Structures are given as structure tokens and as C-alpha cells.
């Protein structure tokens, strides 16, 4: 079955995210050409008339003509595709899907309906059914031949397979490049495929290609910088960020990456300045507020950090990361009861939060609740192994409870684990052991 050229002269869809079918109107669509003088005029068939209406974008008339034709030819694959095309042009997506499926059932080798259905399903997030249709399309031939449409099927399939099967995605993209020239979108797709496959060198090369064509591109810069940060190539990442920020000075992602680069280079003052400026410009941006709060906390600026975490908790009261940070700040400020309340909220939401159980144990130790301290440490040990800090906390708790045998055991275990790295606590443990072992 041969399709009118106007349906296949350009890709059926402009982009994967905007699946609006576009027909290229031929100057003389089939059935509309005047016959040479002396010849009998050919009267268009109902299907030709419907397709002429499509070419004129008279979709209402085309729908009526196709419905009439299909009433007597319900399994005509070409008419079913045309009807799906019209329905999609009228934004009647469920109707379009139904018609495309019927066309495929009538003719499983019909490329056009496979491609159209695959693209619609992909645009709706139905990835696996879309992959099935697009994979089938890549094995078929358009009628008449249309390399651009074939390449579109390959590229759409590659996008869907980027994360689940990067090797197959690469092969699909290579098939597309055999049919049509490479585009900037192909370079971006190549970068994503390479990242999924763990090919850092190829991903870097692809993002560099994008930047050559789009200097200062946020997407390309952020992606390339991410790869450079992973490799600790901070001196290469910084100039890329400055170039992009010259065009997008308030972009949160780029500023956050620059802050991370500066932090990694030990330039915390500059990092804080960037985040403070960004926060002043976007005070309600929770991502920016969170970054600044963490930076303030790492810098030991507990009061301003806590003010930011309180702001974040007002909007997200059950966010365990914010609660945990708030609890740690309260510990530094020696507000142990408030810290205990914050950490208890964390474990109520996430019982396996090891840091929260450590915080509870430490707060209990400072409040002289040694039984609660040991209980917290025992619960923590269900989720993570003991370390020198937890062993020392246990030892001192048992010591304060006058449970001498347990205290001696944990002081000895602490000293074995500490191995000279905790000078003050090791001195204390040795002194207590001398007294307890007399």
C-alpha cells in the first residue's frame, strides 16, 4: 500500500515532546491533477477525496469522508491511518491511538502507523509500549521510501532506550545517522547515551561539541561540569562555569556547581558569597536555601544555618535531611533536649537513620540518660557496625551506670578500634581502665 507523498515528505512529528502531525501539502495532490486535453477526467475515489481534504487541512471534511469510507471498508489500513492522522490533528488523541492500532492490526507491516503510535505513546510516558512500536517501525519501510521518517523512528527509539539499554540506543542513533546528517540534537543524545554507558570521554567530547555550537549553553555546561567534578578536574570546570554564568548569572544549577568547585578548592569564603547572593535573589527556592544552609553548617556558622533549616522545615516538616541537620546544630549549641526531639522525629519517619540514632545517643549522654543512650546505640547497631565513637559512648554509659564488666569490655574495644586517632578519649579510656581493673 502506497501512501500519498504529502504524508511522508517530512517527519510525522517535529519533536518527541510535541507529537502534532504535520502534513506537507503537495502542489498537486493525488486525484486533483487536471487531465491532459482530450482525456477523460478521473473522478477521485472517496479515499482520495478525504486525503485531498487532509492536504487542505480541512480536517472536519476529511473525518466525515473517512468515517463514511470506513463504514464499508473497516479494515482498510490506509484509511485507518488517515483517520488516526486526522484525529491527532484535531487533538483527539484516544481516537488517534485507536485508529493507529486498528491500522496496525489490518497491516502489521505498515511503517507509518507504527511510527505515529510509537511517538504518541512516548509523549504520554508509556515508554515500553512505545518502544515496541518504534522497534517494529525501524524494521519496516515507508511507502513511498522516506529516509527522514526512518531516521526519526531510530532517533525516537534511541531516546527511549538511553537509560535502560544504552548500547541499543547507540545502535539506533547510528542507524539514524546513516540515513540523515548529524544534528546538534544528535550530539546531545550522544552525550546522554555515553553517560548512561559510563563512557566519560565520549560524553565529554559530545558536550564539548554542543558548546562549540551553543557557547554558554546551560544544559551542556552543567552536564560537562558534572563530569569534570566527578573527575576532580576543578580547574577545567571553573572557566566553563564563569562563561555560562556571564550569560545566565542567576541560574541556580550553574551557581551551585561553581560553589561546589570553589568548595573543593578550599575557597569556602567565595563559595558562601555565591550562595548568599543567590539566596537573596531567590529566597523561596528550597534547593538554593538547602545548599546555603549546608554551606553555613559546614563553615560552623550554626545560627544562620539553623535559621535556614527552620525555614525549610516550615515548608517540609517531615524532611529527614533537614531534621537531622537541625538536630546536629542543636547539639553544637548544647540544646540537647531540642536536639533529642529533632532526632526522634527522624527515626519515627526513617527508623534506619544511623546518624539520627547516633545523635540520640549523644544527646542522652549529655542529659545523663545513660540507659536511653545504650538503647539508642543498640538500635543503631542493627543498621550499621560499631565505630570508635559509638564504642566510647557505650563504655562511658556503662561506666556511669557502674556496670564495670561491660565498661571495661567496651573501653578495651574502643582502644583497639581507635588505634591512636582519638588522643583525648584514648587517654580517658586508659585512665578509667586503670581504676576499674584494680
Helices and strands as residue ranges (DSSP letters): G 5-7, H 46-55, H 59-72, H 77-89, H 93-106, H 111-123, H 127-137, H 147-161, H 166-179, H 184-197, H 200-213, H 218-230, H 234-247, H 252-264, H 268-281, H 286-298, H 302-315, H 320-332, H 336-349, H 354-366, H 370-380, H 388-400, H 404-418, H 423-436
